[in-house]
Amino acid sequence: MDQDYFIGVAQQALWILALATTPILLPALVAGLILGMVQAATSINEQTLSFVPKLIVVGIALAIFGGAILVLLADFTRDIFARIPDLVR
């Protein structure tokens, strides 16, 4: 039973990790792709030109989705703590 529990917790943790990082990584990926195409078309290889807009996009994504991500992580943590009495016998 303990092995199944820990495997289930690990699977759930990986799923929560994917759900928590996707709203941040996808906009950064799209912004990087667009900026890379613009830099390739204009032959501008300035590093700050690609870093600052991606940083702004990630900040906006965190402002939009940060609350939902925190609720997701809090629910997962609360669920883990609620299962502790079942493990201690």
N, C-alpha and C positions, 0 to 999 in steps of 0.2 A: 504494500500500500504506500509506503513512504517513497519508494522509487517512482511510482506512478504519479504521486503528488508533485515531486520535484521536477519530473519531466513535463508535467502539465504547466507548472509555474514557469519553467524555462520557455516553453512554447508561447505561453501567454505574454511573457515579458518581451520576447522577440516581436510578437504581433503589436504590442503596445509601442515598442520602439519604432517600428515601421510606420504606425499611424501618427506618432508624434513628430517624426522627422520629415515626412512627406510634404506637409504644407510649407515647410521652410526650404527644402531642397529643390522642389519642382520650380518655384519662381526663380531661384538662383540659377538653376540650370537653363531655363529659358532666357533669362537676362544675359547669361554668359554666352549662349549660342548667338543671340542677336548682336551682342557687342563684338563677338569674334568675327561675325560676318561683316559688320561695319568696319572693323579694323582691317580685315583682309581686303575689302573693297577700296579703302582709302589709303592703305599702306602706312597707317599710323600705328606704331608699336609702343605707345606710351603705357606703362603699367598702371598708373593711377587712373587712366581713362577706363580701364576695365574693372578696377577694384572698387572705386567709389560708387558707381551705379549699382553694382552687385550688393554692396554693403547697404545702400539705401533700400533696395528691393527686399533684402533679408530683414531689415528693420521694419519695413511696412508689413511684411508677412508676419513677423512676430507680434506687431501691434494688432493685427487682425485676428490671428489664430492663437495667440499666446494664452488667452483665457481658456479656450477649449482644450489646448494641450495640457494646461495645468489641471483642469478638471479630470481629464483622462488619467493623468499620472496620480492624482489624489485618489481617484476611485480604485485604481489598481493597488495602491499602497494600503488603502483601507481594507480591501479584500484580502490582501496578504496578512495583515495584522488580525483580521477576523478569523482566519484559519489557524492561527497559532494554537489556540486551546485544543483543537482536534489533534494536533501533532504531539502534544505533551500528554502522556497518559500515566 
